[in-house]
C-alpha cells in the first residue's frame, strides 16, 4: 500500500478502496446497522432517542459508502472486461514454448530487461530483438533469441523487416513497442530532422508494427501488445516537447486500438 514517493493521493485512494470503499466491508456493516436501527427505535427512553439520531447519521454514512463502493467495483469490472473485449484469457491459453515475442529497442535498458525476464520465465520462448544498435548484452546459451538490426524511423525498412521476420521466424504473438529516442532539444533548437526522427521512431514505427502483427492476432484470436509510454505524456518537462508528444500519441494509439478490436488481441500501455 505504501509508495516510494511517500504519502501520495494514490496511497490514500488505495487505503480508501480497501477500507471505507470496500464493498466486502461496507455492505455487511451497513446491513448490521440497518437491522440495529429498528432495535434502538423500539426503546422510548430519551437516551435511546439520542442514540437513535447518532445511529441514523452513522447508518446513512455507511450506506452511502456501501453504495459508492459497489458502484466503483462494478465500474472496475466493466473496465476490465471492456479492455479485454469481453473475453477472458486463461493462463492455459498461452504456451510459452511456442510464443514469439518481438521487442523493439532491446539492445539495452528497459527492452533488454523485458527480454531477459521473458527468457527467465521460459527459455524456449522465441524472442525477436529489433534495434538499430547492436546487442549490448550476451544472450544466455540455449535461448531462442534472434536479433535484427533496423532503423525504425524508415517505414520501408519496417515493412521489409516484418516480412523477413514472418518468413524466418513466424508471426509474432507478442509485440512490445519499447524503442524510443529523445533528442533533448527545444522546439526552436531542434532541426526538422530531429523532430521527424523522434516522431517516426517513437510513434510511426509502433503504429506500423501494430498494423503488421494485428491481422494474424485477430485471425487467431491470440496476441498481446504492450506499448511503453512515459509520464512525460501527462506532465511534459522542458526540452522534450517532441518526445512527450509522441508518448501522448502512443497513449491515444493504445486506447483506439483496444476499443475498436472485435477479437481478444490484448493490449496494454505501460507508463
N, C-alpha and C positions, 0 to 999 in steps of 0.2 A: 504494500500500500504506500510505502514511502517513495520519495523521488530524489534522484541525485541532485536536483536543483533546489531541494529543500521543500518548504511548505508552499505549494502552488495551488491554483484553482483545480487542477486535475486531481491532486491528492484529496482535496476537500470533496470534490464530486464523487470520487471513488468511495470515500468514507460515508457519504450520504446514501449512495446506492446500496451499500452493504448494511446500513442500519435503518435510518428513518424512511428510506425509499426502497426498502427490500420487501417485496410482497410476501415472502415467506415469514417475515416477522410482523409486518403491519396488519395483514389480513387477520391472522389469529388473534392478535391483541385487540383489534377493533371489534371482533366478534365477541370476545370476553367482556369488553367494556359495554357494548350494547346490551348484552344479557344482564350485566350487573346493574345497568341503569334502572331497569324495571324493579329490581330488588330494593334499591335505595328509595325510589318514588313511593313504595308501599308504606314507608315509615312516616308518620305525621309530625314528628318532633322537629323543632327549629334547627337543631344541629343537622338533622337529616336534610332539611331544605337547603342549607348552606353547602353541605357535601354534594347534594344533587346538582347545584349550579356549577361547582368546580368539576364534577364528574361530566357534566354536559359539555363544558368547554374542552376538556381533555378528550372526550369521546369524539367530538366533531373534528378536533385537530388530527387525531389518529385516523379517523375515517377518510379525511382528505388526503393524508399521507398514503393510505392504502389505495385510494383511487388513483393518485398520481403514480404510485409505484407500479400498479397494474398497467396503466397507460404506457409507461416507459418500457416495461417488459414486453408488451405487445408490439410496441414500435421497434424494439431491438429485434424481436422475432421476425417481423415483416422485413426489416432492413437486411437481415441475414439471408432470408430466402430470396428476396428480390435481387440481391447482389449475386446470388448463385443460380439465377434463372429458375427458381422454384424446383431445384434438383439437388438431392443430397449426394455428395461424393463420399464414398466409404474408403477407408484405407486399403481395402482389398481390391479396389478399382485400379490401384497403382501398383504395377510390377516394376520395381526399380532395377531389375535385371535387364529390362527391355526399354526403359525410358531413354529418350535422347534429349539432353538439356543443352540449349545454346545460350551462352553467357557472353555478352559483349563487354569489352573493357576489362578483361580478366587477366591481363598480364601482371597485374599487381593490385594492391589496395583492396577495396570492397569486393570487386569482382573475383579476385584470387581467393579471398576468404569464402565467398559463396561456393566456388568450385571445390575448394578443399573440404567444406562441410558436406557437399553432395557426395564426394567420394568416401568421406569418413562414414557416411550413412550406408553406402553400398558401393563397393569397389567395382562392381560390374556395370554400373550406370555409365552410359556413353555421354561424355561431356565434350561439347564443342566450344573452344575458346576462340573468340574473334576479337582482334585488337590490331591497331596499327603498329604498336611497339612489340618487340619480341618478348617472350616469356621471361619474367624476372625471377621465376622460381622453377624448381625441377619437379615434374610430376612423379609421384611415388611409383615404384616398379609394380607392374601388374595392373595398373589402372588403364581405363579406356578413354584417354584424353586426346583429342585432335585439336591442333592449332591451325588457324587460318589467319593470315595477315590481310587486312582490308582497310582501306580508307573509307570510313563510314560517311564522310562528307560527300562522297561521289556516288550518286544514285545508281549509275550504271554499274559500278563496282559492286554495290549491294545486291543488285539483281543477279549479276553473274555469280556472286558468292553463294546466294541461296540456291541457285540451280546446281552448282557444284556440290553443295552440302547434301542436297536431296539425292543426287546420283551416287555420291561416295559414301555417305553415312546413313541417310534416311530422313524421313520427315521429323523435325523436332517436335517433341511433345511438351517441352518446357522452354519458354523464352524469357530470358532475364535481360531487359533493356537497362543495362548498367552504365555503358560507356557515356562519357561526357567530358567536356573540357570547359575551362573558364580562362579567358584572356586577361581579366582583371584590369580592363581599361574603361575609362569613362565614355559616355556617348560621343563627346567631341573628340577624344583622343583616338578612339578605335577607328581603324580603316574599314572600308567596305568589306575587304577580305576577312578581317577579324570577325565582323558581325555575321557574315554569311557562313563562315567556317563553324562558328558556335551553333547557329541555328540549324544548319544541315546535320551536324553531328549529334546534337542533343535532342532535336525534335523531329526532323525529317526522317532520319535513319530509323528511330524506333517506330515511326508510323509505317514506313515501308517494310520493315521486318515483320511487324504485326500483320501487314497486308499479305506477306508471303506465307506465313505459317498458319494463319487463321483458317483458310479454306479446308485444310486437312483436319484441323482440330474440330471444326464444325461438322465435317463429314463423318468423323469417327466418334463424335461426342466425347472427346477426350483431349484435354490440354490444359495448360496453366501458363499464364503470362504475368510477369512481375515487372513493374516499372519503378525504377529508382528515381524518386523525386528529391526535393530539398526544402528545408524550411525557408529558403530564400524565395520560394514561390509564394509564400504568405507574407514574409517580412523581408523585402529586398534590401540588402545592405548597399553601401556605396560601391561604385566601380564594377558592379556585376549586373548591370541592367539587362544585357542580352542573355546572360546565363539565367537570371531569375525569370525572365520572360519565357525561356524555353521550358523551365521546370513547371511554370504555371500551365504552359501548353501541354506538358505531359499529364498533369492532373486532369485537364479537360479531355484529352485523348482517352485516358483510362475511364472516366465517367461515361463518355459517349459510347465507348466500345461495350462495356459490361451492361449498359442499359438497353442496347439495341440488339445484342446477340439473342438468338432464339434457341440456342443449344448451350449445354453446360461447358463451354470452353471458359474456364475460370480465369479471372483476372484479379490482380492485386496491385496496389500502389504503395510503395514504401517511402516514408519520409525520414 
